[in-house]
């Protein structure tokens, strides 16, 4: 009996130690995430940030800090919307895959079979446009924006016609190498419109956004509530602020500086198919959660596999970039431009996703999620 009691006591003490060790680790992990993100705000690297890591049903960790509007001292929260820029490309690719699944297009056929005025030759396929191996030019798109007051009169096709005419030669042969192109996704937007008979925005809203359990105002191509939209900011004392003047009329698109930050006026991206979505981070969570599900409402498993199939030479899927963190494969896309930067990510094997949103300018894929996700994801 005494030996049995001693064994029970040892087991009990061991269990308590393990539990406290586990909880202590989780607390430290949480602190590390909060420290990293708090430092981003307190050191003046961004006015605000929102970060989430989640599975297909639940949010595992969320963090929101900073100002969505500095002048009004308005804190960011779950109702705050951000410009998502190039994350939109994943929606464009999904729309194209839906049309392929319906038999309305063939991914391996030349785009000219569907758009007779396509000016880059007869060999470039839809798939090559999707994975950025078509060789389409990519002039810097910073100036491709218009003010909220110009939205009703803006004509996308009229704007991009002279852009295509000026950049009318391919940079490399089809399927020769990876060459990121926003113009390639304008062409895919035109394909969606031509095949579906709807505007690009109408198609995405009806066949993607409306299929998600979110409010239409949570994810749109226009700002539905200015009071809940994050103002986009650019660091005043920076080399990039000086360079910005070469691409946009800062007196037209920006307000006077507020401390160390200069805010953008409300604007829209001229090319909705490559960068027009605006929404709450939680809406993008819902989008990724749907894609994590075995049987989702957006696309069949067969075509989802095609969507995330890597090009052997570039590690690029159909709009998604492939990578690896702590031994776990992921698919990701960043979105950045004047005033905003974000990343979305899917870890298909462990059924986890993550997103991060800032209201400060981002010009390249920073892979910021690597710093945070690795705290929760172990090999």
KARA-V51732 format. One record per run of one state. SS is the DSSP state (~ for helix, > for strand, _ for the rest). FROM is the first residue (numbers start at 1). TO is the last residue. If there is no record, write none. Layout:
ss: (SS & SS)
from: (FROM & FROM)
to: (TO & TO)
This chain:
ss: (_ & ~ & _ & > & _ & > & _ & > & _ & > & _ & ~ & _ & > & ~ & _ & > & ~ & _ & > & ~ & _ & ~ & _ & ~ & _ & ~ & _ & ~ & _ & ~ & > & _ & ~ & > & _ & > & _ & ~ & _ & ~ & > & _ & > & _ & > & _ & ~ & _ & > & ~ & _ & ~ & _ & > & _ & > & _ & > & _ & > & _ & > & _ & > & _ & ~ & _)
from: (1 & 2 & 43 & 48 & 56 & 59 & 70 & 74 & 76 & 81 & 84 & 85 & 102 & 110 & 111 & 114 & 125 & 126 & 131 & 145 & 148 & 154 & 156 & 167 & 182 & 197 & 200 & 208 & 209 & 212 & 216 & 219 & 221 & 226 & 229 & 230 & 233 & 236 & 239 & 245 & 250 & 254 & 259 & 261 & 265 & 267 & 270 & 272 & 276 & 278 & 281 & 293 & 301 & 308 & 316 & 317 & 321 & 326 & 328 & 338 & 340 & 348 & 352 & 359 & 360 & 361 & 369 & 374)
to: (1 & 42 & 47 & 55 & 58 & 69 & 73 & 75 & 80 & 83 & 84 & 101 & 109 & 110 & 113 & 124 & 125 & 130 & 144 & 147 & 153 & 155 & 166 & 181 & 196 & 199 & 207 & 208 & 211 & 215 & 218 & 220 & 225 & 228 & 229 & 232 & 235 & 238 & 244 & 249 & 253 & 258 & 260 & 264 & 266 & 269 & 271 & 275 & 277 & 280 & 292 & 300 & 307 & 315 & 316 & 320 & 325 & 327 & 337 & 339 & 347 & 351 & 358 & 359 & 360 & 368 & 373 & 379)
